[in-house]
Amino acid sequence: MDLLQAGQMLRPLWPDLPVTAVFPRTGGQLSSVFEVRAADRSAIVKVYDEKWRWKQAKEAHVYGLLSEHGIAPVPVILHLEPDPSVIGRAFTVMTTLPGTPLSETAVPDIASVYHQLGRLLASIHAISQPGFGYLTTHVLDPVPDNTSYMARQFTRKLREFLALHGDPALHDRVQSFVAAHCDLFALCGAPVLCHNDVHEGNILVSDGRITGLVDVENALAGDPWLDLAKADFYAARGSALKLDALFAGYGALPDARMPLYRLYHALELWDWFASTGDAQYLPGIAAEMAALAS
């Protein structure tokens, strides 16, 4: 993005201020993210490739839902432009949150940050949803119970695993493990809003405080423990210090669902890397899947 494009995008908000700087921001694996500055103002601009333009309305919906329920450390949508004719792609302008990604900064007390994260996730999980399923501007293809939803998800991801040339023996091992433990899905009685992408690149911190939780492209309506397991799989990575703090902040102790949901996230991640042709991580993820399904 150059200054001219940025000026066109911000003109509805800052008609009398020339854009002075544009900086790429981290994240945005499926879309490009920039910070745009003009005088003493700044904003975040997310630009969508045509393939992912449908996620724009989803993000606006989810951020609005979080704001409505008082979840403060999320950006506010300032301008939504779904028409790609303005600069060639759809884009969204959001407020700039203070802080830097946790993945890029050292904090003196990481346990405190994860304790805050636990409290934040508990607040998000207090937002009920009408059914289990993937979230867009509504729950897509909702089902009434978690057992049906997770059975559907594992079936889809295992089918993808084989189609992407995953090890058939590992496929059968995972399938058997899920069948033997599928009763655990019924422990979730009602769906809630799940961020579904909690990792340290999406957590902003400043002076030891969480100042932002961003990137809601993967949000879904489901079991809150599915969300906690993803925070473990992607962020805590089995660290006892981080996990103890996370659950202390959340106000609950992990139960038997955690390994099952970690297995799901590993399977989903294997499928993602395989689908993009990035094979370097596949052996390590497959080994983790095998260990979790033992």
MIDOSE-1310 file (N, C-alpha, C; in nm, 2 decimals, decimal comma, always signed):
residues 294
mdll	+0,08/-0,12/+0,00/+0,00/+0,00/+0,00/+0,09/+0,13/+0,00; +0,06/+0,22/-0,09/+0,14/+0,34/-0,09/+0,05/+0,46/-0,03; +0,11/+0,58/-0,02/+0,05/+0,69/+0,05/-0,08/+0,73/-0,03; -0,07/+0,72/-0,16/-0,19/+0,76/-0,24/-0,31/+0,67/-0,21
qagq	-0,28/+0,54/-0,22/-0,39/+0,45/-0,18/-0,44/+0,47/-0,04; -0,35/+0,48/+0,05/-0,39/+0,50/+0,19/-0,48/+0,63/+0,20; -0,44/+0,74/+0,13/-0,52/+0,86/+0,13/-0,66/+0,84/+0,08; -0,67/+0,76/-0,03/-0,81/+0,73/-0,08/-0,89/+0,65/+0,02
mlrp	-0,83/+0,56/+0,09/-0,90/+0,48/+0,19/-0,94/+0,56/+0,31; -0,86/+0,65/+0,35/-0,89/+0,72/+0,48/-0,97/+0,86/+0,45; -0,99/+0,89/+0,33/-1,05/+1,02/+0,30/-1,19/+1,03/+0,36; -1,27/+0,92/+0,37/-1,40/+0,94/+0,43/-1,39/+0,97/+0,58
lwpd	-1,28/+0,94/+0,65/-1,26/+0,96/+0,79/-1,18/+1,09/+0,81; -1,08/+1,11/+0,73/-0,99/+1,22/+0,75/-0,99/+1,31/+0,62; -1,09/+1,37/+0,59/-1,10/+1,44/+0,46/-1,00/+1,56/+0,44; -0,95/+1,61/+0,55/-0,86/+1,73/+0,55/-0,72/+1,70/+0,59
lpvt	-0,69/+1,57/+0,62/-0,56/+1,53/+0,67/-0,48/+1,45/+0,56; -0,37/+1,49/+0,52/-0,29/+1,40/+0,43/-0,22/+1,29/+0,50; -0,23/+1,17/+0,44/-0,16/+1,06/+0,50/-0,01/+1,08/+0,49; +0,06/+1,06/+0,60/+0,21/+1,08/+0,61/+0,29/+0,95/+0,62
avfp	+0,23/+0,84/+0,66/+0,31/+0,72/+0,67/+0,22/+0,60/+0,66; +0,28/+0,49/+0,61/+0,21/+0,36/+0,61/+0,31/+0,25/+0,65; +0,27/+0,17/+0,75/+0,36/+0,07/+0,80/+0,29/-0,07/+0,79; +0,36/-0,17/+0,74/+0,30/-0,30/+0,75/+0,30/-0,35/+0,89
rtgg	+0,19/-0,42/+0,93/+0,18/-0,48/+1,07/+0,19/-0,63/+1,05; +0,23/-0,69/+1,17/+0,24/-0,84/+1,17/+0,10/-0,90/+1,16; +0,10/-1,03/+1,13/-0,03/-1,10/+1,12/-0,09/-1,09/+0,98; -0,22/-1,11/+0,97/-0,28/-1,10/+0,84/-0,23/-1,21/+0,75
qlss	-0,24/-1,34/+0,79/-0,19/-1,44/+0,70/-0,27/-1,45/+0,57; -0,40/-1,43/+0,58/-0,49/-1,43/+0,47/-0,52/-1,29/+0,41; -0,49/-1,19/+0,48/-0,51/-1,05/+0,44/-0,40/-0,97/+0,49; -0,38/-0,85/+0,42/-0,27/-0,76/+0,45/-0,32/-0,66/+0,55
vfev	-0,23/-0,63/+0,65/-0,27/-0,53/+0,76/-0,16/-0,42/+0,76; -0,21/-0,30/+0,77/-0,12/-0,18/+0,77/-0,16/-0,08/+0,88; -0,07/-0,01/+0,93/-0,10/+0,10/+1,02/-0,08/+0,23/+0,93; -0,18/+0,32/+0,93/-0,17/+0,44/+0,85/-0,18/+0,56/+0,95
raad	-0,09/+0,66/+0,92/-0,08/+0,77/+1,01/-0,10/+0,90/+0,93; -0,17/+1,00/+1,00/-0,19/+1,13/+0,94/-0,19/+1,23/+1,06; -0,09/+1,32/+1,06/-0,07/+1,41/+1,17/-0,06/+1,33/+1,30; -0,15/+1,36/+1,40/-0,15/+1,29/+1,53/-0,24/+1,17/+1,53
rsai	-0,29/+1,13/+1,42/-0,39/+1,02/+1,42/-0,33/+0,89/+1,35; -0,39/+0,78/+1,39/-0,35/+0,66/+1,32/-0,46/+0,56/+1,32; -0,46/+0,47/+1,23/-0,57/+0,37/+1,21/-0,51/+0,24/+1,15; -0,57/+0,13/+1,18/-0,53/+0,01/+1,12/-0,62/-0,02/+1,00
vkvy	-0,56/-0,06/+0,89/-0,63/-0,09/+0,76/-0,61/-0,24/+0,73; -0,71/-0,31/+0,71/-0,70/-0,45/+0,67/-0,75/-0,46/+0,53; -0,67/-0,51/+0,44/-0,71/-0,52/+0,30/-0,73/-0,67/+0,26; -0,84/-0,70/+0,20/-0,88/-0,84/+0,17/-0,85/-0,88/+0,03
dekw	-0,79/-1,00/+0,01/-0,78/-1,06/-0,12/-0,92/-1,10/-0,16; -0,95/-1,10/-0,29/-1,09/-1,13/-0,33/-1,14/-1,27/-0,27; -1,05/-1,36/-0,27/-1,09/-1,50/-0,22/-1,14/-1,49/-0,07; -1,09/-1,40/+0,01/-1,13/-1,39/+0,15/-1,22/-1,27/+0,18
rwkq	-1,27/-1,20/+0,08/-1,35/-1,08/+0,10/-1,47/-1,11/+0,19; -1,53/-1,23/+0,19/-1,64/-1,26/+0,27/-1,61/-1,25/+0,42; -1,48/-1,26/+0,46/-1,45/-1,25/+0,60/-1,46/-1,11/+0,65; -1,47/-1,01/+0,56/-1,48/-0,87/+0,61/-1,61/-0,85/+0,69
akea	-1,72/-0,90/+0,64/-1,85/-0,88/+0,71/-1,85/-0,97/+0,84; -1,78/-1,08/+0,84/-1,77/-1,16/+0,96/-1,69/-1,09/+1,07; -1,58/-1,03/+1,03/-1,50/-0,96/+1,13/-1,58/-0,84/+1,19; -1,65/-0,77/+1,11/-1,73/-0,65/+1,16/-1,83/-0,70/+1,26
hvyg	-1,90/-0,82/+1,22/-2,00/-0,87/+1,31/-1,94/-0,92/+1,44; -1,83/-0,99/+1,44/-1,77/-1,04/+1,56/-1,72/-0,93/+1,65; -1,65/-0,83/+1,59/-1,60/-0,72/+1,67/-1,71/-0,64/+1,73; -1,82/-0,63/+1,66/-1,94/-0,56/+1,71/-2,00/-0,64/+1,83
llse	-2,01/-0,77/+1,81/-2,06/-0,85/+1,92/-1,98/-0,84/+2,05; -1,85/-0,84/+2,03/-1,76/-0,83/+2,15/-1,78/-0,69/+2,21; -1,79/-0,59/+2,13/-1,80/-0,45/+2,19/-1,94/-0,44/+2,26; -2,04/-0,50/+2,20/-2,17/-0,49/+2,27/-2,17/-0,55/+2,40
hgia	-2,09/-0,65/+2,43/-2,08/-0,72/+2,55/-1,97/-0,67/+2,64; -1,92/-0,55/+2,61/-1,82/-0,49/+2,70/-1,68/-0,55/+2,69; -1,65/-0,62/+2,59/-1,51/-0,68/+2,58/-1,43/-0,56/+2,52; -1,35/-0,50/+2,61/-1,29/-0,37/+2,57/-1,17/-0,38/+2,48
pvpv	-1,07/-0,47/+2,50/-0,95/-0,46/+2,42/-0,96/-0,52/+2,28; -1,06/-0,48/+2,21/-1,07/-0,52/+2,07/-1,09/-0,39/+1,99; -1,05/-0,39/+1,86/-1,06/-0,27/+1,78/-1,21/-0,24/+1,75; -1,23/-0,11/+1,72/-1,36/-0,06/+1,68/-1,35/-0,03/+1,53
ilhl	-1,46/-0,08/+1,46/-1,46/-0,06/+1,31/-1,50/+0,09/+1,28; -1,41/+0,16/+1,21/-1,43/+0,30/+1,17/-1,49/+0,31/+1,04; -1,46/+0,22/+0,95/-1,51/+0,23/+0,81/-1,50/+0,10/+0,74; -1,61/+0,06/+0,68/-1,61/-0,07/+0,61/-1,63/-0,04/+0,46
epdp	-1,54/-0,09/+0,38/-1,56/-0,07/+0,23/-1,55/-0,20/+0,16; -1,67/-0,26/+0,13/-1,68/-0,38/+0,06/-1,66/-0,38/-0,09; -1,67/-0,25/-0,14/-1,65/-0,24/-0,29/-1,51/-0,23/-0,33; -1,46/-0,33/-0,40/-1,32/-0,34/-0,44/-1,28/-0,23/-0,54
svig	-1,37/-0,16/-0,60/-1,34/-0,06/-0,70/-1,26/+0,06/-0,65; -1,27/+0,08/-0,52/-1,20/+0,20/-0,47/-1,05/+0,19/-0,48; -0,99/+0,08/-0,44/-0,85/+0,06/-0,45/-0,81/-0,07/-0,52; -0,91/-0,14/-0,57/-0,89/-0,27/-0,63/-0,92/-0,39/-0,53
raft	-0,93/-0,36/-0,40/-0,97/-0,47/-0,31/-1,06/-0,41/-0,20; -1,13/-0,49/-0,13/-1,21/-0,45/-0,02/-1,12/-0,42/+0,10; -1,16/-0,33/+0,19/-1,08/-0,30/+0,30/-1,17/-0,25/+0,42; -1,11/-0,27/+0,54/-1,17/-0,22/+0,66/-1,07/-0,14/+0,74
vmtt	-1,13/-0,02/+0,80/-1,05/+0,07/+0,88/-1,09/+0,05/+1,02; -0,99/+0,03/+1,11/-1,02/+0,00/+1,25/-0,93/+0,09/+1,34; -0,97/+0,11/+1,46/-0,89/+0,19/+1,56/-0,76/+0,11/+1,58; -0,66/+0,19/+1,61/-0,53/+0,14/+1,65/-0,52/+0,11/+1,80
lpgt	-0,50/-0,01/+1,84/-0,49/-0,04/+1,98/-0,34/-0,02/+2,03; -0,32/+0,02/+2,15/-0,19/+0,03/+2,20/-0,12/-0,11/+2,22; +0,01/-0,10/+2,23/+0,08/-0,23/+2,26/+0,14/-0,29/+2,14; +0,22/-0,40/+2,17/+0,28/-0,47/+2,06/+0,25/-0,62/+2,08
plse	+0,25/-0,70/+1,97/+0,22/-0,84/+1,99/+0,31/-0,91/+2,10; +0,25/-1,00/+2,18/+0,32/-1,07/+2,28/+0,43/-1,15/+2,22; +0,41/-1,20/+2,10/+0,52/-1,28/+2,03/+0,64/-1,20/+2,00; +0,63/-1,07/+2,00/+0,75/-0,98/+1,96/+0,81/-0,90/+2,08
tavp	+0,76/-0,93/+2,20/+0,81/-0,85/+2,31/+0,82/-0,94/+2,44; +0,92/-0,91/+2,52/+0,95/-0,98/+2,64/+0,87/-0,91/+2,75; +0,80/-0,99/+2,83/+0,73/-0,93/+2,95/+0,79/-0,99/+3,08; +0,80/-0,90/+3,18/+0,87/-0,95/+3,30/+0,79/-1,06/+3,38
dias	+0,66/-1,06/+3,36/+0,57/-1,16/+3,43/+0,48/-1,22/+3,33; +0,52/-1,33/+3,27/+0,44/-1,39/+3,17/+0,32/-1,46/+3,23; +0,33/-1,50/+3,35/+0,22/-1,56/+3,42/+0,10/-1,46/+3,44; +0,14/-1,34/+3,47/+0,03/-1,24/+3,48/-0,04/-1,21/+3,35
vyhq	+0,03/-1,22/+3,24/-0,03/-1,20/+3,11/-0,13/-1,31/+3,08; -0,09/-1,43/+3,11/-0,18/-1,55/+3,09/-0,30/-1,55/+3,18; -0,28/-1,50/+3,30/-0,39/-1,49/+3,40/-0,49/-1,39/+3,34; -0,44/-1,28/+3,29/-0,53/-1,18/+3,22/-0,60/-1,24/+3,10
lgrl	-0,53/-1,32/+3,03/-0,59/-1,39/+2,91/-0,70/-1,48/+2,95; -0,68/-1,55/+3,06/-0,78/-1,64/+3,11/-0,91/-1,56/+3,15; -0,90/-1,45/+3,21/-1,01/-1,37/+3,24/-1,08/-1,32/+3,12; -1,00/-1,28/+3,02/-1,05/-1,23/+2,90/-1,13/-1,33/+2,82
lasi	-1,08/-1,45/+2,81/-1,15/-1,56/+2,75/-1,28/-1,60/+2,82; -1,28/-1,59/+2,96/-1,40/-1,62/+3,03/-1,51/-1,52/+3,00; -1,47/-1,39/+2,98/-1,57/-1,29/+2,94/-1,62/-1,32/+2,80; -1,53/-1,36/+2,71/-1,58/-1,39/+2,57/-1,67/-1,51/+2,57
hais	-1,64/-1,61/+2,65/-1,72/-1,73/+2,66/-1,85/-1,71/+2,73; -1,87/-1,59/+2,79/-2,00/-1,56/+2,85/-2,10/-1,52/+2,74; -2,06/-1,50/+2,62/-2,15/-1,46/+2,51/-2,21/-1,59/+2,45; -2,33/-1,61/+2,47/-2,40/-1,73/+2,42/-2,43/-1,72/+2,27
qpgf	-2,44/-1,84/+2,21/-2,47/-1,85/+2,07/-2,59/-1,94/+2,04; -2,66/-1,93/+1,93/-2,78/-2,00/+1,91/-2,76/-2,15/+1,87; -2,64/-2,18/+1,82/-2,62/-2,32/+1,78/-2,47/-2,34/+1,76; -2,43/-2,46/+1,74/-2,29/-2,50/+1,72/-2,25/-2,49/+1,58
gylt	-2,14/-2,42/+1,54/-2,10/-2,41/+1,40/-2,01/-2,30/+1,38; -1,96/-2,29/+1,26/-1,87/-2,18/+1,22/-1,95/-2,05/+1,21; -1,88/-1,95/+1,25/-1,95/-1,82/+1,26/-1,91/-1,73/+1,14; -2,01/-1,67/+1,07/-1,99/-1,57/+0,98/-2,06/-1,44/+1,03
thvl	-2,17/-1,40/+0,97/-2,25/-1,30/+1,03/-2,37/-1,37/+1,11; -2,36/-1,50/+1,10/-2,45/-1,59/+1,18/-2,38/-1,72/+1,19; -2,44/-1,81/+1,26/-2,39/-1,95/+1,27/-2,42/-2,02/+1,15; -2,32/-2,07/+1,08/-2,33/-2,14/+0,95/-2,36/-2,28/+0,97
dpvp	-2,47/-2,33/+0,91/-2,51/-2,48/+0,92/-2,51/-2,52/+1,07; -2,58/-2,45/+1,16/-2,58/-2,48/+1,30/-2,64/-2,62/+1,33; -2,58/-2,68/+1,43/-2,64/-2,81/+1,49/-2,66/-2,78/+1,64; -2,76/-2,86/+1,69/-2,80/-2,83/+1,83/-2,71/-2,88/+1,94
dnts	-2,62/-2,97/+1,91/-2,54/-3,02/+2,02/-2,39/-3,03/+1,98; -2,30/-3,03/+2,08/-2,16/-3,03/+2,05/-2,11/-3,17/+2,00; -2,18/-3,28/+2,04/-2,14/-3,41/+1,98/-2,15/-3,41/+1,83; -2,27/-3,36/+1,78/-2,29/-3,36/+1,64/-2,19/-3,27/+1,57
ymar	-2,16/-3,16/+1,63/-2,07/-3,06/+1,57/-1,93/-3,11/+1,56; -1,88/-3,17/+1,67/-1,74/-3,22/+1,67/-1,72/-3,34/+1,58; -1,83/-3,43/+1,58/-1,82/-3,54/+1,49/-1,81/-3,50/+1,35; -1,89/-3,39/+1,31/-1,88/-3,34/+1,18/-1,75/-3,28/+1,15
qftr	-1,69/-3,21/+1,24/-1,56/-3,15/+1,22/-1,45/-3,25/+1,20; -1,45/-3,35/+1,29/-1,34/-3,45/+1,28/-1,36/-3,53/+1,15; -1,48/-3,56/+1,11/-1,50/-3,63/+0,99/-1,45/-3,55/+0,87; -1,47/-3,42/+0,87/-1,43/-3,34/+0,76/-1,27/-3,33/+0,75
klre	-1,22/-3,31/+0,87/-1,07/-3,29/+0,88/-1,00/-3,42/+0,85; -1,05/-3,53/+0,89/-0,99/-3,66/+0,86/-1,00/-3,69/+0,72; -1,11/-3,66/+0,65/-1,13/-3,68/+0,51/-1,02/-3,59/+0,44; -1,01/-3,47/+0,48/-0,91/-3,38/+0,42/-0,77/-3,44/+0,44
flal	-0,74/-3,49/+0,55/-0,61/-3,55/+0,59/-0,57/-3,66/+0,48; -0,67/-3,75/+0,45/-0,64/-3,85/+0,36/-0,62/-3,79/+0,22; -0,71/-3,70/+0,18/-0,70/-3,64/+0,05/-0,57/-3,56/+0,03; -0,51/-3,52/+0,14/-0,38/-3,45/+0,13/-0,26/-3,54/+0,15
hgdp	-0,29/-3,67/+0,14/-0,19/-3,77/+0,14/-0,13/-3,79/+0,28; -0,21/-3,77/+0,38/-0,17/-3,81/+0,52/-0,16/-3,96/+0,54; -0,08/-4,00/+0,64/-0,06/-4,14/+0,67/-0,19/-4,21/+0,70; -0,23/-4,31/+0,62/-0,36/-4,38/+0,65/-0,36/-4,44/+0,79
alhd	-0,24/-4,49/+0,84/-0,24/-4,56/+0,97/-0,26/-4,45/+1,08; -0,21/-4,33/+1,06/-0,23/-4,23/+1,16/-0,38/-4,18/+1,15; -0,44/-4,17/+1,03/-0,58/-4,14/+1,02/-0,66/-4,24/+1,10; -0,64/-4,37/+1,08/-0,71/-4,47/+1,16/-0,69/-4,46/+1,31
rvqs	-0,57/-4,43/+1,35/-0,54/-4,41/+1,49/-0,62/-4,30/+1,55; -0,62/-4,18/+1,48/-0,70/-4,07/+1,53/-0,85/-4,10/+1,53; -0,89/-4,16/+1,42/-1,04/-4,19/+1,41/-1,08/-4,28/+1,53; -1,00/-4,38/+1,56/-1,03/-4,47/+1,67/-1,03/-4,40/+1,80
fvaa	-0,93/-4,31/+1,82/-0,92/-4,24/+1,95/-1,04/-4,15/+1,97; -1,09/-4,08/+1,86/-1,20/-4,00/+1,87/-1,33/-4,08/+1,90; -1,34/-4,19/+1,84/-1,46/-4,28/+1,86/-1,46/-4,33/+2,01; -1,35/-4,35/+2,06/-1,34/-4,41/+2,20/-1,37/-4,30/+2,30
hcdl	-1,35/-4,17/+2,27/-1,37/-4,06/+2,36/-1,48/-3,96/+2,33; -1,56/-4,00/+2,23/-1,66/-3,90/+2,18/-1,76/-3,86/+2,28; -1,78/-3,94/+2,39/-1,87/-3,91/+2,50/-1,83/-3,78/+2,57; -1,71/-3,74/+2,56/-1,66/-3,62/+2,62/-1,72/-3,49/+2,56
falc	-1,76/-3,50/+2,43/-1,82/-3,38/+2,37/-1,95/-3,34/+2,43; -2,02/-3,43/+2,49/-2,15/-3,40/+2,55/-2,13/-3,32/+2,68; -2,01/-3,31/+2,73/-1,99/-3,23/+2,85/-2,02/-3,08/+2,83; -2,02/-3,04/+2,71/-2,06/-2,90/+2,67/-2,21/-2,90/+2,64
gapv	-2,28/-2,83/+2,72/-2,42/-2,82/+2,70/-2,48/-2,71/+2,61; -2,40/-2,60/+2,60/-2,45/-2,49/+2,52/-2,33/-2,42/+2,45; -2,36/-2,37/+2,33/-2,25/-2,31/+2,25/-2,22/-2,16/+2,30; -2,10/-2,12/+2,29/-2,06/-1,98/+2,32/-1,97/-1,93/+2,21
lchn	-1,95/-1,80/+2,22/-1,86/-1,74/+2,12/-1,71/-1,78/+2,15; -1,64/-1,83/+2,05/-1,50/-1,87/+2,07/-1,42/-1,79/+1,97; -1,31/-1,73/+2,02/-1,22/-1,66/+1,93/-1,15/-1,75/+1,83; -1,11/-1,87/+1,88/-1,06/-1,97/+1,79/-0,93/-1,94/+1,72
dvhe	-0,85/-1,85/+1,77/-0,72/-1,82/+1,72/-0,63/-1,75/+1,82; -0,64/-1,80/+1,94/-0,56/-1,73/+2,05/-0,42/-1,78/+2,04; -0,33/-1,69/+1,99/-0,19/-1,72/+2,00/-0,12/-1,58/+2,03; +0,01/-1,59/+2,05/+0,08/-1,47/+2,11/+0,09/-1,36/+2,00
gnil	+0,08/-1,39/+1,87/+0,08/-1,29/+1,77/-0,05/-1,21/+1,77; -0,16/-1,26/+1,83/-0,29/-1,19/+1,83/-0,32/-1,13/+1,96; -0,22/-1,13/+2,06/-0,24/-1,07/+2,19/-0,14/-0,95/+2,20; -0,20/-0,83/+2,22/-0,12/-0,71/+2,23/-0,10/-0,68/+2,38
vsdg	+0,02/-0,64/+2,41/+0,06/-0,61/+2,55/+0,13/-0,48/+2,56; +0,12/-0,41/+2,67/+0,19/-0,29/+2,70/+0,21/-0,28/+2,86; +0,33/-0,27/+2,90/+0,36/-0,26/+3,05/+0,30/-0,37/+3,12; +0,31/-0,49/+3,07/+0,26/-0,61/+3,14/+0,11/-0,63/+3,13
ritg	+0,04/-0,55/+3,06/-0,11/-0,56/+3,05/-0,15/-0,60/+2,91; -0,25/-0,68/+2,90/-0,31/-0,71/+2,77/-0,39/-0,58/+2,73; -0,35/-0,53/+2,61/-0,42/-0,41/+2,56/-0,50/-0,44/+2,43; -0,49/-0,56/+2,38/-0,57/-0,60/+2,27/-0,57/-0,74/+2,24
lvdv	-0,68/-0,79/+2,18/-0,70/-0,92/+2,13/-0,76/-0,90/+1,99; -0,68/-0,95/+1,88/-0,72/-0,91/+1,75/-0,74/-1,04/+1,66; -0,78/-1,02/+1,54/-0,79/-1,12/+1,44/-0,90/-1,23/+1,47; -1,02/-1,19/+1,44/-1,14/-1,28/+1,47/-1,18/-1,36/+1,35
enal	-1,10/-1,37/+1,25/-1,14/-1,44/+1,13/-1,18/-1,58/+1,15; -1,13/-1,65/+1,25/-1,17/-1,79/+1,27/-1,27/-1,82/+1,38; -1,34/-1,71/+1,42/-1,44/-1,73/+1,53/-1,54/-1,83/+1,50; -1,59/-1,90/+1,60/-1,69/-2,00/+1,59/-1,78/-2,00/+1,71
agdp	-1,89/-2,07/+1,70/-1,98/-2,10/+1,81/-1,96/-2,24/+1,86; -1,91/-2,26/+1,98/-1,88/-2,40/+2,02/-1,85/-2,41/+2,17; -1,78/-2,52/+2,20/-1,74/-2,55/+2,34/-1,63/-2,45/+2,38; -1,64/-2,39/+2,49/-1,53/-2,30/+2,54/-1,40/-2,37/+2,56
wldl	-1,41/-2,50/+2,59/-1,28/-2,58/+2,60/-1,21/-2,60/+2,47; -1,28/-2,59/+2,36/-1,22/-2,60/+2,23/-1,13/-2,48/+2,21; -1,18/-2,36/+2,26/-1,10/-2,24/+2,25/-0,98/-2,24/+2,35; -1,00/-2,29/+2,47/-0,89/-2,30/+2,57/-0,78/-2,40/+2,52
akad	-0,83/-2,51/+2,46/-0,73/-2,60/+2,40/-0,65/-2,54/+2,29; -0,71/-2,45/+2,21/-0,63/-2,39/+2,11/-0,53/-2,29/+2,16; -0,57/-2,22/+2,27/-0,48/-2,13/+2,34/-0,36/-2,21/+2,39; -0,39/-2,33/+2,44/-0,28/-2,42/+2,49/-0,19/-2,46/+2,37
fyaa	-0,26/-2,51/+2,26/-0,18/-2,57/+2,15/-0,10/-2,46/+2,07; -0,15/-2,34/+2,06/-0,09/-2,24/+1,98/+0,00/-2,14/+2,06; -0,05/-2,11/+2,18/+0,02/-2,01/+2,26/+0,10/-2,07/+2,38; +0,04/-2,14/+2,47/+0,11/-2,19/+2,59/+0,21/-2,30/+2,55
rgsa	+0,17/-2,38/+2,45/+0,25/-2,49/+2,41/+0,30/-2,58/+2,52; +0,20/-2,61/+2,61/+0,23/-2,70/+2,72/+0,31/-2,65/+2,83; +0,34/-2,52/+2,83/+0,41/-2,46/+2,95/+0,32/-2,46/+3,07; +0,37/-2,53/+3,18/+0,29/-2,54/+3,30/+0,27/-2,40/+3,36
lkld	+0,37/-2,32/+3,35/+0,36/-2,18/+3,41/+0,24/-2,10/+3,34; +0,24/-2,11/+3,21/+0,14/-2,03/+3,13/+0,00/-2,10/+3,15; +0,00/-2,23/+3,15/-0,13/-2,30/+3,16/-0,19/-2,28/+3,30; -0,11/-2,29/+3,40/-0,17/-2,27/+3,54/-0,22/-2,13/+3,55
alfa	-0,15/-2,03/+3,50/-0,20/-1,89/+3,51/-0,33/-1,87/+3,42; -0,33/-1,94/+3,30/-0,45/-1,92/+3,22/-0,57/-1,98/+3,28; -0,56/-2,10/+3,34/-0,68/-2,16/+3,41/-0,71/-2,09/+3,54; -0,62/-2,04/+3,61/-0,64/-1,96/+3,73/-0,72/-1,83/+3,69
gyga	-0,68/-1,77/+3,59/-0,76/-1,65/+3,54/-0,90/-1,69/+3,49; -0,91/-1,80/+3,42/-1,03/-1,84/+3,37/-1,13/-1,89/+3,48; -1,07/-1,94/+3,59/-1,16/-1,98/+3,70/-1,20/-2,13/+3,69; -1,12/-2,21/+3,62/-1,16/-2,35/+3,61/-1,04/-2,44/+3,59
lpda	-1,05/-2,57/+3,62/-0,94/-2,66/+3,60/-0,96/-2,74/+3,47; -0,86/-2,77/+3,40/-0,87/-2,84/+3,27/-0,93/-2,98/+3,30; -1,01/-3,02/+3,20/-1,07/-3,16/+3,22/-1,02/-3,25/+3,10; -1,09/-3,36/+3,09/-1,04/-3,46/+2,99/-1,06/-3,42/+2,85
rmpl	-1,13/-3,31/+2,82/-1,15/-3,27/+2,68/-1,03/-3,21/+2,62; -0,94/-3,16/+2,71/-0,82/-3,09/+2,65/-0,74/-3,17/+2,55; -0,70/-3,29/+2,59/-0,62/-3,37/+2,49/-0,70/-3,40/+2,36; -0,83/-3,42/+2,37/-0,91/-3,45/+2,25/-0,91/-3,32/+2,16
yrly	-0,93/-3,21/+2,22/-0,94/-3,09/+2,14/-0,80/-3,04/+2,09; -0,70/-3,07/+2,17/-0,56/-3,05/+2,11/-0,54/-3,13/+1,99; -0,59/-3,25/+1,99/-0,57/-3,34/+1,88/-0,65/-3,28/+1,76; -0,76/-3,23/+1,78/-0,84/-3,17/+1,67/-0,76/-3,05/+1,61
hale	-0,70/-2,96/+1,70/-0,63/-2,85/+1,65/-0,50/-2,89/+1,57; -0,44/-3,00/+1,62/-0,32/-3,05/+1,54/-0,36/-3,10/+1,41; -0,47/-3,18/+1,40/-0,52/-3,23/+1,27/-0,56/-3,11/+1,18; -0,62/-3,01/+1,23/-0,66/-2,90/+1,15/-0,54/-2,83/+1,09
lwdw	-0,44/-2,81/+1,18/-0,32/-2,74/+1,14/-0,24/-2,82/+1,04; -0,23/-2,96/+1,05/-0,17/-3,04/+0,95/-0,24/-3,02/+0,82; -0,37/-3,03/+0,82/-0,44/-3,01/+0,69/-0,41/-2,87/+0,63; -0,40/-2,77/+0,71/-0,38/-2,63/+0,66/-0,24/-2,63/+0,59
fast	-0,14/-2,67/+0,66/+0,00/-2,67/+0,60/+0,01/-2,75/+0,48; -0,06/-2,87/+0,48/-0,05/-2,96/+0,36/-0,12/-2,89/+0,25; -0,23/-2,82/+0,27/-0,31/-2,76/+0,16/-0,24/-2,65/+0,10; -0,15/-2,58/+0,18/-0,07/-2,47/+0,12/+0,06/-2,51/+0,06
gdaq	+0,09/-2,64/+0,07/+0,22/-2,69/+0,01/+0,34/-2,67/+0,10; +0,32/-2,63/+0,23/+0,43/-2,60/+0,32/+0,45/-2,73/+0,40; +0,54/-2,81/+0,36/+0,55/-2,95/+0,42/+0,65/-2,95/+0,54; +0,72/-2,84/+0,57/+0,83/-2,85/+0,66/+0,78/-2,89/+0,80
ylpg	+0,66/-2,85/+0,84/+0,61/-2,87/+0,97/+0,53/-3,00/+0,98; +0,50/-3,07/+0,87/+0,41/-3,18/+0,88/+0,46/-3,30/+0,96; +0,58/-3,34/+0,95/+0,63/-3,45/+1,04/+0,61/-3,42/+1,19; +0,65/-3,30/+1,23/+0,63/-3,27/+1,37/+0,49/-3,27/+1,42
iaae	+0,40/-3,22/+1,34/+0,26/-3,22/+1,37/+0,20/-3,36/+1,37; +0,24/-3,44/+1,28/+0,20/-3,58/+1,27/+0,25/-3,65/+1,40; +0,37/-3,63/+1,44/+0,42/-3,69/+1,56/+0,34/-3,65/+1,68; +0,30/-3,52/+1,69/+0,22/-3,48/+1,80/+0,08/-3,54/+1,80
maal	+0,03/-3,56/+1,68/-0,11/-3,62/+1,66/-0,10/-3,77/+1,71; +0,01/-3,83/+1,68/+0,03/-3,97/+1,72/+0,04/-3,99/+1,87; +0,11/-3,89/+1,93/+0,12/-3,90/+2,08/-0,01/-3,87/+2,14; -0,08/-3,77/+2,09/-0,21/-3,73/+2,15/-0,32/-3,85/+2,14
as	-0,30/-3,92/+2,03/-0,40/-4,03/+2,00/-0,36/-4,16/+2,06; -0,26/-4,16/+2,15/-0,21/-4,29/+2,20/-0,29/-4,33/+2,33
